[in-house]
Each structure stands twice: as structure tokens, then as C-alpha cells.
């Protein structure tokens, strides 16, 4: 399949991408990711390997679109929830195992 990543055309084939990623250890996922085989890789890591370009030269969206068109399962960035901010009374009550009465 022909696709453009960072203004350069590439002819990508699913089996070639799988072969390129074989033996490469996945980095920790902090943003968008893709499942290749039984491993989950950050899309920027895969983009760097298959294009030979620096990660700063392309966006995660460009690589995600190309990998999705090839038939890979792509995942959005994990949502990081924020812990509720407790008042000092609520914190002390939680440590004692009782509910704060206001």
C-alpha cells in the first residue's frame, strides 16, 4: 500500500512491517499505540523503524492512519484520570477509615 509519512511516499506491506518489528522490544506506551503480533508498540517507535526517519519528522496520526489501512489494530492514548483533591479533614478521615462529617 502506498502512503505518505512526513511528506515522503512509502510502499508498505503488512508482512514487511511485522518482519521489521520482529525482535524489537516495545518501549513503554504513553500515547497512541499499535498491536503487532502479540506486542503493543508506540506508533512513533513503529514509524521510526519502518521509515528510517527521526520521530520528530512525522506525527503519530500519520503512522496510525497508515497502520490502520494495513489492517493493524491501533489504540488511542490512554486517559490519565486525576485523583480528587481532598481537604485536610477528608484526608484525616480517610486515614482513620471513617467518613468526614461536615
Secondary structure, 3 states (H helix, E strand, C coil): CEEEECCEEEECCHHHHHHHHCCCCCCCCCCCEEEECCEEEEHHHHHHHHHCCCHHHCCHHHHHHHHHHHCCEEECCCCCCCCCCCCHHHHHHHHHCCCCCC
